[in-house]
Amino acid sequence: MLNLGPIIFGFLIGFIFGTRIKTKPESNIKFPLSSFMLIFLVSLFVAWQIGPYPYYADMPLASGFVTGIIGIIAGKLVWGR
């Protein structure tokens, strides 16, 4: 059974954190698409290592962690500063 609580909560918290990511214009920090893809792949590996919450059996990943990373990336892309 799919539990939506950690998925929604992880995305909302990640989205809020993603909107708070700031880069200074004089620092020349760039986030190309390849860096977002690398962050997502590493987060999938970490979520697989964490595993699901003991009472959740929807998938072998930590679903709240994965949606949190997706929320951070979405927040940075939509309202990043």
Secondary structure, DSSP 8 states (H G I E B T S, - for coil): ---HHHHHHHHHHHHHHHHT----GGGT----HHHHHHHHHHHHHHHHHH---TT--S-SS-HHHHHHHHHHHHHHHHH--
